[in-house]
């Protein structure tokens, strides 16, 4: 049971890190193309990821017991 929970946490952290890398690349590209019109805000608290940019908003929360 403890092994399964730790594996789930590890997988979620890996997904979060890949997601953060993708967001960083996208923000770099948007900074190159749209310097003033686009901004990306990444907020991670208690396992929830919130991305906010111009005209785009998505909330994705995952809770592991």
PQR file of N, CA, C, O and H, with PARSE charges and radii, in Angstrom:
ATOM      1  N   UNK A   1       0.832  -1.207   0.000 -0.4000 1.5000
ATOM      2  CA  UNK A   1       0.000   0.000   0.000 -0.0000 2.0000
ATOM      3  C   UNK A   1       0.869   1.260   0.000  0.5500 1.7000
ATOM      4  O   UNK A   1       0.647   2.176  -0.792 -0.5500 1.4000
ATOM      5  N   UNK A   2       1.858   1.296   0.896 -0.4000 1.5000
ATOM      6  CA  UNK A   2       2.745   2.472   0.955 -0.0000 2.0000
ATOM      7  C   UNK A   2       3.540   2.589  -0.350  0.5500 1.7000
ATOM      8  O   UNK A   2       3.769   3.691  -0.849 -0.5500 1.4000
ATOM      9  H   UNK A   2       2.038   0.552   1.539  0.4000 1.0000
ATOM     10  N   UNK A   3       3.954   1.448  -0.893 -0.4000 1.5000
ATOM     11  CA  UNK A   3       4.703   1.476  -2.146 -0.0000 2.0000
ATOM     12  C   UNK A   3       3.852   2.057  -3.276  0.5500 1.7000
ATOM     13  O   UNK A   3       4.337   2.864  -4.068 -0.5500 1.4000
ATOM     14  H   UNK A   3       3.768   0.552  -0.488  0.4000 1.0000
ATOM     15  N   UNK A   4       2.592   1.648  -3.350 -0.4000 1.5000
ATOM     16  CA  UNK A   4       1.697   2.139  -4.406 -0.0000 2.0000
ATOM     17  C   UNK A   4       1.503   3.648  -4.278  0.5500 1.7000
ATOM     18  O   UNK A   4       1.537   4.365  -5.277 -0.5500 1.4000
ATOM     19  H   UNK A   4       2.198   0.992  -2.706  0.4000 1.0000
ATOM     20  N   UNK A   5       1.299   4.131  -3.051 -0.4000 1.5000
ATOM     21  CA  UNK A   5       1.087   5.571  -2.845 -0.0000 2.0000
ATOM     22  C   UNK A   5       2.341   6.350  -3.240  0.5500 1.7000
ATOM     23  O   UNK A   5       2.245   7.387  -3.897 -0.5500 1.4000
ATOM     24  H   UNK A   5       1.271   3.548  -2.239  0.4000 1.0000
ATOM     25  N   UNK A   6       3.519   5.854  -2.843 -0.4000 1.5000
ATOM     26  CA  UNK A   6       4.744   6.574  -3.187 -0.0000 2.0000
ATOM     27  C   UNK A   6       4.958   6.577  -4.698  0.5500 1.7000
ATOM     28  O   UNK A   6       5.430   7.569  -5.254 -0.5500 1.4000
ATOM     29  H   UNK A   6       3.597   5.012  -2.310  0.4000 1.0000
ATOM     30  N   UNK A   7       4.614   5.472  -5.368 -0.4000 1.5000
ATOM     31  CA  UNK A   7       4.746   5.427  -6.823 -0.0000 2.0000
ATOM     32  C   UNK A   7       3.802   6.418  -7.478  0.5500 1.7000
ATOM     33  O   UNK A   7       4.177   7.096  -8.435 -0.5500 1.4000
ATOM     34  H   UNK A   7       4.230   4.666  -4.916  0.4000 1.0000
ATOM     35  N   UNK A   8       2.571   6.510  -6.968 -0.4000 1.5000
ATOM     36  CA  UNK A   8       1.619   7.476  -7.518 -0.0000 2.0000
ATOM     37  C   UNK A   8       2.131   8.897  -7.332  0.5500 1.7000
ATOM     38  O   UNK A   8       2.028   9.719  -8.242 -0.5500 1.4000
ATOM     39  H   UNK A   8       2.266   5.960  -6.190  0.4000 1.0000
ATOM     40  N   UNK A   9       2.679   9.189  -6.162 -0.4000 1.5000
ATOM     41  CA  UNK A   9       3.223  10.531  -5.929 -0.0000 2.0000
ATOM     42  C   UNK A   9       4.379  10.804  -6.883  0.5500 1.7000
ATOM     43  O   UNK A   9       4.482  11.898  -7.438 -0.5500 1.4000
ATOM     44  H   UNK A   9       2.763   8.521  -5.422  0.4000 1.0000
ATOM     45  N   UNK A  10       5.255   9.810  -7.078 -0.4000 1.5000
ATOM     46  CA  UNK A  10       6.392   9.993  -7.978 -0.0000 2.0000
ATOM     47  C   UNK A  10       5.917  10.254  -9.403  0.5500 1.7000
ATOM     48  O   UNK A  10       6.441  11.136 -10.083 -0.5500 1.4000
ATOM     49  H   UNK A  10       5.173   8.921  -6.627  0.4000 1.0000
ATOM     50  N   UNK A  11       4.926   9.487  -9.855 -0.4000 1.5000
ATOM     51  CA  UNK A  11       4.399   9.668 -11.211 -0.0000 2.0000
ATOM     52  C   UNK A  11       3.766  11.049 -11.357  0.5500 1.7000
ATOM     53  O   UNK A  11       3.959  11.714 -12.375 -0.5500 1.4000
ATOM     54  H   UNK A  11       4.500   8.770  -9.303  0.4000 1.0000
ATOM     55  N   UNK A  12       3.012  11.486 -10.343 -0.4000 1.5000
ATOM     56  CA  UNK A  12       2.374  12.805 -10.436 -0.0000 2.0000
ATOM     57  C   UNK A  12       3.430  13.910 -10.452  0.5500 1.7000
ATOM     58  O   UNK A  12       3.286  14.891 -11.181 -0.5500 1.4000
ATOM     59  H   UNK A  12       2.856  10.946  -9.516  0.4000 1.0000
ATOM     60  N   UNK A  13       4.497  13.758  -9.650 -0.4000 1.5000
ATOM     61  CA  UNK A  13       5.564  14.756  -9.673 -0.0000 2.0000
ATOM     62  C   UNK A  13       6.264  14.775 -11.028  0.5500 1.7000
ATOM     63  O   UNK A  13       6.632  15.841 -11.520 -0.5500 1.4000
ATOM     64  H   UNK A  13       4.614  12.960  -9.058  0.4000 1.0000
ATOM     65  N   UNK A  14       6.449  13.603 -11.632 -0.4000 1.5000
ATOM     66  CA  UNK A  14       7.077  13.537 -12.948 -0.0000 2.0000
ATOM     67  C   UNK A  14       6.197  14.238 -13.981  0.5500 1.7000
ATOM     68  O   UNK A  14       6.695  15.010 -14.801 -0.5500 1.4000
ATOM     69  H   UNK A  14       6.150  12.737 -11.231  0.4000 1.0000
ATOM     70  N   UNK A  15       4.880  13.970 -13.944 -0.4000 1.5000
ATOM     71  CA  UNK A  15       3.953  14.631 -14.866 -0.0000 2.0000
ATOM     72  C   UNK A  15       3.976  16.137 -14.644  0.5500 1.7000
ATOM     73  O   UNK A  15       3.955  16.905 -15.606 -0.5500 1.4000
ATOM     74  H   UNK A  15       4.475  13.343 -13.278  0.4000 1.0000
ATOM     75  N   UNK A  16       4.019  16.570 -13.373 -0.4000 1.5000
ATOM     76  CA  UNK A  16       4.069  17.999 -13.078 -0.0000 2.0000
ATOM     77  C   UNK A  16       5.330  18.628 -13.646  0.5500 1.7000
ATOM     78  O   UNK A  16       5.272  19.721 -14.210 -0.5500 1.4000
ATOM     79  H   UNK A  16       4.035  15.947 -12.591  0.4000 1.0000
ATOM     80  N   UNK A  17       6.478  17.953 -13.505 -0.4000 1.5000
ATOM     81  CA  UNK A  17       7.727  18.521 -14.002 -0.0000 2.0000
ATOM     82  C   UNK A  17       7.710  18.630 -15.524  0.5500 1.7000
ATOM     83  O   UNK A  17       8.154  19.638 -16.075 -0.5500 1.4000
ATOM     84  H   UNK A  17       6.525  17.065 -13.046  0.4000 1.0000
ATOM     85  N   UNK A  18       7.204  17.606 -16.209 -0.4000 1.5000
ATOM     86  CA  UNK A  18       7.089  17.664 -17.671 -0.0000 2.0000
ATOM     87  C   UNK A  18       6.144  18.784 -18.080  0.5500 1.7000
ATOM     88  O   UNK A  18       6.398  19.504 -19.046 -0.5500 1.4000
ATOM     89  H   UNK A  18       6.844  16.788 -15.761  0.4000 1.0000
ATOM     90  N   UNK A  19       5.039  18.927 -17.328 -0.4000 1.5000
ATOM     91  CA  UNK A  19       4.057  19.976 -17.612 -0.0000 2.0000
ATOM     92  C   UNK A  19       4.671  21.360 -17.428  0.5500 1.7000
ATOM     93  O   UNK A  19       4.428  22.267 -18.224 -0.5500 1.4000
ATOM     94  H   UNK A  19       4.832  18.343 -16.543  0.4000 1.0000
ATOM     95  N   UNK A  20       5.474  21.515 -16.363 -0.4000 1.5000
ATOM     96  CA  UNK A  20       6.144  22.800 -16.126 -0.0000 2.0000
ATOM     97  C   UNK A  20       7.123  23.099 -17.253  0.5500 1.7000
ATOM     98  O   UNK A  20       7.217  24.243 -17.699 -0.5500 1.4000
ATOM     99  H   UNK A  20       5.672  20.778 -15.717  0.4000 1.0000
ATOM    100  N   UNK A  21       7.854  22.087 -17.723 -0.4000 1.5000
ATOM    101  CA  UNK A  21       8.781  22.298 -18.836 -0.0000 2.0000
ATOM    102  C   UNK A  21       8.025  22.746 -20.083  0.5500 1.7000
ATOM    103  O   UNK A  21       8.463  23.669 -20.770 -0.5500 1.4000
ATOM    104  H   UNK A  21       7.777  21.158 -17.362  0.4000 1.0000
ATOM    105  N   UNK A  22       6.891  22.103 -20.383 -0.4000 1.5000
ATOM    106  CA  UNK A  22       6.087  22.482 -21.551 -0.0000 2.0000
ATOM    107  C   UNK A  22       5.596  23.915 -21.412  0.5500 1.7000
ATOM    108  O   UNK A  22       5.638  24.686 -22.372 -0.5500 1.4000
ATOM    109  H   UNK A  22       6.536  21.353 -19.825  0.4000 1.0000
ATOM    110  N   UNK A  23       5.127  24.276 -20.210 -0.4000 1.5000
ATOM    111  CA  UNK A  23       4.641  25.644 -19.986 -0.0000 2.0000
ATOM    112  C   UNK A  23       5.773  26.648 -20.166  0.5500 1.7000
ATOM    113  O   UNK A  23       5.566  27.720 -20.733 -0.5500 1.4000
ATOM    114  H   UNK A  23       5.092  23.650 -19.431  0.4000 1.0000
ATOM    115  N   UNK A  24       6.977  26.306 -19.683 -0.4000 1.5000
ATOM    116  CA  UNK A  24       8.109  27.220 -19.837 -0.0000 2.0000
ATOM    117  C   UNK A  24       8.445  27.413 -21.311  0.5500 1.7000
ATOM    118  O   UNK A  24       8.697  28.538 -21.744 -0.5500 1.4000
ATOM    119  H   UNK A  24       7.145  25.435 -19.222  0.4000 1.0000
ATOM    120  N   UNK A  25       8.453  26.337 -22.082 -0.4000 1.5000
ATOM    121  CA  UNK A  25       8.742  26.445 -23.516 -0.0000 2.0000
ATOM    122  C   UNK A  25       7.672  27.277 -24.214  0.5500 1.7000
ATOM    123  O   UNK A  25       7.983  28.131 -25.044 -0.5500 1.4000
ATOM    124  H   UNK A  25       8.249  25.423 -21.730  0.4000 1.0000
ATOM    125  N   UNK A  26       6.405  27.023 -23.873 -0.4000 1.5000
ATOM    126  CA  UNK A  26       5.318  27.793 -24.483 -0.0000 2.0000
ATOM    127  C   UNK A  26       5.409  29.263 -24.115  0.5500 1.7000
ATOM    128  O   UNK A  26       5.145  30.123 -24.956 -0.5500 1.4000
ATOM    129  H   UNK A  26       6.152  26.330 -23.198  0.4000 1.0000
ATOM    130  N   UNK A  27       5.776  29.571 -22.878 -0.4000 1.5000
ATOM    131  CA  UNK A  27       5.888  30.972 -22.478 -0.0000 2.0000
ATOM    132  C   UNK A  27       7.055  31.637 -23.203  0.5500 1.7000
ATOM    133  O   UNK A  27       6.975  32.812 -23.560 -0.5500 1.4000
ATOM    134  H   UNK A  27       5.991  28.872 -22.196  0.4000 1.0000
ATOM    135  N   UNK A  28       8.145  30.888 -23.424 -0.4000 1.5000
ATOM    136  CA  UNK A  28       9.259  31.447 -24.195 -0.0000 2.0000
ATOM    137  C   UNK A  28       8.824  31.750 -25.625  0.5500 1.7000
ATOM    138  O   UNK A  28       9.130  32.817 -26.158 -0.5500 1.4000
ATOM    139  H   UNK A  28       8.211  29.933 -23.135  0.4000 1.0000
ATOM    140  N   UNK A  29       8.107  30.806 -26.249 -0.4000 1.5000
ATOM    141  CA  UNK A  29       7.632  31.021 -27.616 -0.0000 2.0000
ATOM    142  C   UNK A  29       6.670  32.199 -27.678  0.5500 1.7000
ATOM    143  O   UNK A  29       6.733  33.004 -28.607 -0.5500 1.4000
ATOM    144  H   UNK A  29       7.858  29.939 -25.817  0.4000 1.0000
ATOM    145  N   UNK A  30       5.779  32.305 -26.693 -0.4000 1.5000
ATOM    146  CA  UNK A  30       4.823  33.408 -26.696 -0.0000 2.0000
ATOM    147  C   UNK A  30       5.541  34.725 -26.438  0.5500 1.7000
ATOM    148  O   UNK A  30       5.119  35.764 -26.945 -0.5500 1.4000
ATOM    149  H   UNK A  30       5.728  31.651 -25.939  0.4000 1.0000
ATOM    150  N   UNK A  31       6.625  34.700 -25.651 -0.4000 1.5000
ATOM    151  CA  UNK A  31       7.396  35.921 -25.444 -0.0000 2.0000
ATOM    152  C   UNK A  31       8.076  36.355 -26.739  0.5500 1.7000
ATOM    153  O   UNK A  31       8.232  37.550 -26.992 -0.5500 1.4000
ATOM    154  H   UNK A  31       6.967  33.856 -25.239  0.4000 1.0000
ATOM    155  N   UNK A  32       8.480  35.384 -27.556 -0.4000 1.5000
ATOM    156  CA  UNK A  32       9.104  35.740 -28.833 -0.0000 2.0000
ATOM    157  C   UNK A  32       8.059  36.298 -29.801  0.5500 1.7000
ATOM    158  O   UNK A  32       8.299  37.308 -30.462 -0.5500 1.4000
ATOM    159  H   UNK A  32       8.353  34.414 -27.350  0.4000 1.0000
ATOM    160  N   UNK A  33       6.905  35.642 -29.883 -0.4000 1.5000
ATOM    161  CA  UNK A  33       5.919  36.045 -30.891 -0.0000 2.0000
ATOM    162  C   UNK A  33       5.062  37.209 -30.413  0.5500 1.7000
ATOM    163  O   UNK A  33       4.920  38.205 -31.123 -0.5500 1.4000
ATOM    164  H   UNK A  33       6.710  34.822 -29.346  0.4000 1.0000
ATOM    165  N   UNK A  34       4.486  37.094 -29.211 -0.4000 1.5000
ATOM    166  CA  UNK A  34       3.617  38.150 -28.693 -0.0000 2.0000
ATOM    167  C   UNK A  34       4.222  38.659 -27.389  0.5500 1.7000
ATOM    168  O   UNK A  34       3.989  38.094 -26.321 -0.5500 1.4000
ATOM    169  H   UNK A  34       4.602  36.285 -28.635  0.4000 1.0000
ATOM    170  N   UNK A  35       4.994  39.726 -27.492 -0.4000 1.5000
ATOM    171  CA  UNK A  35       5.733  40.198 -26.323 -0.0000 2.0000
ATOM    172  C   UNK A  35       4.808  40.847 -25.301  0.5500 1.7000
ATOM    173  O   UNK A  35       5.006  40.675 -24.099 -0.5500 1.4000
ATOM    174  H   UNK A  35       5.183  40.185 -28.360  0.4000 1.0000
ATOM    175  N   UNK A  36       3.804  41.588 -25.758 -0.4000 1.5000
ATOM    176  CA  UNK A  36       2.981  42.371 -24.843 -0.0000 2.0000
ATOM    177  C   UNK A  36       1.613  41.753 -24.589  0.5500 1.7000
ATOM    178  O   UNK A  36       0.963  42.101 -23.603 -0.5500 1.4000
ATOM    179  H   UNK A  36       3.643  41.727 -26.735  0.4000 1.0000
ATOM    180  N   UNK A  37       1.156  40.845 -25.452 -0.4000 1.5000
ATOM    181  CA  UNK A  37      -0.224  40.386 -25.369 -0.0000 2.0000
ATOM    182  C   UNK A  37      -0.377  39.065 -24.624  0.5500 1.7000
ATOM    183  O   UNK A  37      -1.499  38.670 -24.308 -0.5500 1.4000
ATOM    184  H   UNK A  37       1.684  40.563 -26.253  0.4000 1.0000
ATOM    185  N   UNK A  38       0.701  38.388 -24.341 -0.4000 1.5000
ATOM    186  CA  UNK A  38       0.579  37.058 -23.764 -0.0000 2.0000
ATOM    187  C   UNK A  38       1.382  36.960 -22.478  0.5500 1.7000
ATOM    188  O   UNK A  38       2.515  37.432 -22.397 -0.5500 1.4000
ATOM    189  H   UNK A  38       1.612  38.708 -24.598  0.4000 1.0000
ATOM    190  N   UNK A  39       0.779  36.343 -21.482 -0.4000 1.5000
ATOM    191  CA  UNK A  39       1.506  36.062 -20.252 -0.0000 2.0000
ATOM    192  C   UNK A  39       1.021  34.736 -19.697  0.5500 1.7000
ATOM    193  O   UNK A  39      -0.146  34.372 -19.844 -0.5500 1.4000
ATOM    194  H   UNK A  39      -0.143  35.960 -21.547  0.4000 1.0000
ATOM    195  N   UNK A  40       1.925  34.028 -19.064 -0.4000 1.5000
ATOM    196  CA  UNK A  40       1.593  32.720 -18.510 -0.0000 2.0000
ATOM    197  C   UNK A  40       1.921  32.741 -17.020  0.5500 1.7000
ATOM    198  O   UNK A  40       3.041  33.066 -16.625 -0.5500 1.4000
ATOM    199  H   UNK A  40       2.873  34.324 -18.945  0.4000 1.0000
ATOM    200  N   UNK A  41       0.952  32.398 -16.216 -0.4000 1.5000
ATOM    201  CA  UNK A  41       1.155  32.341 -14.774 -0.0000 2.0000
ATOM    202  C   UNK A  41       0.952  30.903 -14.319  0.5500 1.7000
ATOM    203  O   UNK A  41      -0.074  30.287 -14.609 -0.5500 1.4000
ATOM    204  H   UNK A  41       0.042  32.133 -16.536  0.4000 1.0000
ATOM    205  N   UNK A  42       1.924  30.384 -13.614 -0.4000 1.5000
ATOM    206  CA  UNK A  42       1.857  29.001 -13.141 -0.0000 2.0000
ATOM    207  C   UNK A  42       1.779  29.013 -11.618  0.5500 1.7000
ATOM    208  O   UNK A  42       2.670  29.530 -10.944 -0.5500 1.4000
ATOM    209  H   UNK A  42       2.757  30.884 -13.379  0.4000 1.0000
ATOM    210  N   UNK A  43       0.721  28.447 -11.094 -0.4000 1.5000
ATOM    211  CA  UNK A  43       0.512  28.429  -9.648 -0.0000 2.0000
ATOM    212  C   UNK A  43       0.297  26.997  -9.189  0.5500 1.7000
ATOM    213  O   UNK A  43      -0.673  26.349  -9.581 -0.5500 1.4000
ATOM    214  H   UNK A  43      -0.003  28.027 -11.642  0.4000 1.0000
ATOM    215  N   UNK A  44       1.208  26.507  -8.356 -0.4000 1.5000
ATOM    216  CA  UNK A  44       1.092  25.153  -7.834 -0.0000 2.0000
ATOM    217  C   UNK A  44       0.965  25.232  -6.315  0.5500 1.7000
ATOM    218  O   UNK A  44       1.884  25.679  -5.629 -0.5500 1.4000
ATOM    219  H   UNK A  44       1.996  27.034  -8.038  0.4000 1.0000
ATOM    220  N   UNK A  45      -0.171  24.799  -5.804 -0.4000 1.5000
ATOM    221  CA  UNK A  45      -0.348  24.761  -4.350 -0.0000 2.0000
ATOM    222  C   UNK A  45      -1.214  23.570  -3.987  0.5500 1.7000
ATOM    223  O   UNK A  45      -2.308  23.408  -4.526 -0.5500 1.4000
ATOM    224  H   UNK A  45      -0.918  24.436  -6.361  0.4000 1.0000
ATOM    225  N   UNK A  46      -0.735  22.739  -3.082 -0.4000 1.5000
ATOM    226  CA  UNK A  46      -1.465  21.558  -2.609 -0.0000 2.0000
ATOM    227  C   UNK A  46      -1.827  20.632  -3.760  0.5500 1.7000
ATOM    228  O   UNK A  46      -2.920  20.065  -3.774 -0.5500 1.4000
ATOM    229  H   UNK A  46       0.155  22.871  -2.644  0.4000 1.0000
ATOM    230  N   UNK A  47      -0.934  20.469  -4.720 -0.4000 1.5000
ATOM    231  CA  UNK A  47      -1.143  19.504  -5.790 -0.0000 2.0000
ATOM    232  C   UNK A  47      -2.075  19.964  -6.884  0.5500 1.7000
ATOM    233  O   UNK A  47      -2.499  19.150  -7.704 -0.5500 1.4000
ATOM    234  H   UNK A  47      -0.047  20.929  -4.708  0.4000 1.0000
ATOM    235  N   UNK A  48      -2.410  21.247  -6.928 -0.4000 1.5000
ATOM    236  CA  UNK A  48      -3.280  21.737  -7.999 -0.0000 2.0000
ATOM    237  C   UNK A  48      -2.489  22.655  -8.913  0.5500 1.7000
ATOM    238  O   UNK A  48      -1.672  23.451  -8.448 -0.5500 1.4000
ATOM    239  H   UNK A  48      -2.065  21.908  -6.263  0.4000 1.0000
ATOM    240  N   UNK A  49      -2.729  22.545 -10.207 -0.4000 1.5000
ATOM    241  CA  UNK A  49      -2.018  23.347 -11.194 -0.0000 2.0000
ATOM    242  C   UNK A  49      -3.011  24.303 -11.832  0.5500 1.7000
ATOM    243  O   UNK A  49      -4.054  23.882 -12.332 -0.5500 1.4000
ATOM    244  H   UNK A  49      -3.392  21.898 -10.584  0.4000 1.0000
ATOM    245  N   UNK A  50      -2.688  25.577 -11.815 -0.4000 1.5000
ATOM    246  CA  UNK A  50      -3.555  26.577 -12.430 -0.0000 2.0000
ATOM    247  C   UNK A  50      -2.726  27.364 -13.434  0.5500 1.7000
ATOM    248  O   UNK A  50      -1.709  27.959 -13.077 -0.5500 1.4000
ATOM    249  H   UNK A  50      -1.841  25.919 -11.409  0.4000 1.0000
ATOM    250  N   UNK A  51      -3.161  27.367 -14.689 -0.4000 1.5000
ATOM    251  CA  UNK A  51      -2.469  28.124 -15.731 -0.0000 2.0000
ATOM    252  C   UNK A  51      -3.397  29.226 -16.203  0.5500 1.7000
ATOM    253  O   UNK A  51      -4.552  28.981 -16.550 -0.5500 1.4000
ATOM    254  H   UNK A  51      -3.987  26.883 -14.979  0.4000 1.0000
ATOM    255  N   UNK A  52      -2.879  30.435 -16.213 -0.4000 1.5000
ATOM    256  CA  UNK A  52      -3.684  31.559 -16.674 -0.0000 2.0000
ATOM    257  C   UNK A  52      -2.902  32.301 -17.745  0.5500 1.7000
ATOM    258  O   UNK A  52      -1.742  32.655 -17.534 -0.5500 1.4000
ATOM    259  H   UNK A  52      -1.940  30.634 -15.932  0.4000 1.0000
ATOM    260  N   UNK A  53      -3.525  32.539 -18.886 -0.4000 1.5000
ATOM    261  CA  UNK A  53      -2.926  33.365 -19.924 -0.0000 2.0000
ATOM    262  C   UNK A  53      -4.055  34.106 -20.617  0.5500 1.7000
ATOM    263  O   UNK A  53      -5.217  33.963 -20.236 -0.5500 1.4000
ATOM    264  H   UNK A  53      -4.468  32.252 -19.056  0.4000 1.0000
ATOM    265  N   UNK A  54      -3.727  34.896 -21.630 -0.4000 1.5000
ATOM    266  CA  UNK A  54      -4.756  35.719 -22.252 -0.0000 2.0000
ATOM    267  C   UNK A  54      -5.768  34.837 -22.975  0.5500 1.7000
ATOM    268  O   UNK A  54      -5.411  34.092 -23.888 -0.5500 1.4000
ATOM    269  H   UNK A  54      -2.783  35.012 -21.939  0.4000 1.0000
ATOM    270  N   UNK A  55      -7.016  34.923 -22.569 -0.4000 1.5000
ATOM    271  CA  UNK A  55      -8.076  34.176 -23.223 -0.0000 2.0000
ATOM    272  C   UNK A  55      -8.046  32.690 -22.970  0.5500 1.7000
ATOM    273  O   UNK A  55      -8.728  31.936 -23.664 -0.5500 1.4000
ATOM    274  H   UNK A  55      -7.306  35.528 -21.827  0.4000 1.0000
ATOM    275  N   UNK A  56      -7.273  32.246 -21.992 -0.4000 1.5000
ATOM    276  CA  UNK A  56      -7.176  30.809 -21.736 -0.0000 2.0000
ATOM    277  C   UNK A  56      -7.038  30.580 -20.239  0.5500 1.7000
ATOM    278  O   UNK A  56      -6.162  31.152 -19.591 -0.5500 1.4000
ATOM    279  H   UNK A  56      -6.720  32.859 -21.428  0.4000 1.0000
ATOM    280  N   UNK A  57      -7.898  29.754 -19.706 -0.4000 1.5000
ATOM    281  CA  UNK A  57      -7.831  29.461 -18.278 -0.0000 2.0000
ATOM    282  C   UNK A  57      -8.201  28.010 -18.044  0.5500 1.7000
ATOM    283  O   UNK A  57      -9.231  27.532 -18.521 -0.5500 1.4000
ATOM    284  H   UNK A  57      -8.610  29.290 -20.232  0.4000 1.0000
ATOM    285  N   UNK A  58      -7.350  27.314 -17.305 -0.4000 1.5000
ATOM    286  CA  UNK A  58      -7.620  25.909 -17.030 -0.0000 2.0000
ATOM    287  C   UNK A  58      -7.167  25.583 -15.612  0.5500 1.7000
ATOM    288  O   UNK A  58      -6.071  25.954 -15.192 -0.5500 1.4000
ATOM    289  H   UNK A  58      -6.513  27.702 -16.918  0.4000 1.0000
ATOM    290  N   UNK A  59      -8.014  24.896 -14.899 -0.4000 1.5000
ATOM    291  CA  UNK A  59      -7.655  24.437 -13.562 -0.0000 2.0000
ATOM    292  C   UNK A  59      -7.627  22.929 -13.529  0.5500 1.7000
ATOM    293  O   UNK A  59      -8.596  22.274 -13.914 -0.5500 1.4000
ATOM    294  H   UNK A  59      -8.905  24.594 -15.240  0.4000 1.0000
ATOM    295  N   UNK A  60      -6.518  22.375 -13.069 -0.4000 1.5000
ATOM    296  CA  UNK A  60      -6.388  20.925 -13.012 -0.0000 2.0000
ATOM    297  C   UNK A  60      -5.889  20.565 -11.617  0.5500 1.7000
ATOM    298  O   UNK A  60      -4.764  20.903 -11.248 -0.5500 1.4000
ATOM    299  H   UNK A  60      -5.731  22.907 -12.756  0.4000 1.0000
ATOM    300  N   UNK A  61      -6.720  19.885 -10.851 -0.4000 1.5000
ATOM    301  CA  UNK A  61      -6.334  19.556  -9.483 -0.0000 2.0000
ATOM    302  C   UNK A  61      -6.347  18.046  -9.295  0.5500 1.7000
ATOM    303  O   UNK A  61      -7.245  17.344  -9.760 -0.5500 1.4000
ATOM    304  H   UNK A  61      -7.633  19.610 -11.151  0.4000 1.0000
ATOM    305  N   UNK A  62      -5.319  17.568  -8.596 -0.4000 1.5000
ATOM    306  CA  UNK A  62      -5.219  16.149  -8.306 -0.0000 2.0000
ATOM    307  C   UNK A  62      -4.934  15.998  -6.822  0.5500 1.7000
ATOM    308  O   UNK A  62      -4.039  16.650  -6.285 -0.5500 1.4000
ATOM    309  H   UNK A  62      -4.589  18.138  -8.218  0.4000 1.0000
ATOM    310  N   UNK A  63      -5.688  15.148  -6.171 -0.4000 1.5000
ATOM    311  CA  UNK A  63      -5.446  14.910  -4.757 -0.0000 2.0000
ATOM    312  C   UNK A  63      -5.121  13.441  -4.554  0.5500 1.7000
ATOM    313  O   UNK A  63      -5.822  12.554  -5.041 -0.5500 1.4000
ATOM    314  H   UNK A  63      -6.415  14.619  -6.608  0.4000 1.0000
ATOM    315  N   UNK A  64      -4.044  13.207  -3.824 -0.4000 1.5000
ATOM    316  CA  UNK A  64      -3.629  11.842  -3.536 -0.0000 2.0000
ATOM    317  C   UNK A  64      -3.842  11.591  -2.045  0.5500 1.7000
ATOM    318  O   UNK A  64      -3.253  12.292  -1.222 -0.5500 1.4000
ATOM    319  H   UNK A  64      -3.474  13.928  -3.429  0.4000 1.0000
ATOM    320  N   UNK A  65      -4.645  10.638  -1.687 -0.4000 1.5000
ATOM    321  CA  UNK A  65      -4.905  10.374  -0.260 -0.0000 2.0000
ATOM    322  C   UNK A  65      -3.688   9.794   0.448  0.5500 1.7000
ATOM    323  O   UNK A  65      -3.745   9.518   1.646 -0.5500 1.4000
ATOM    324  H   UNK A  65      -5.123  10.069  -2.356  0.4000 1.0000
TER
END
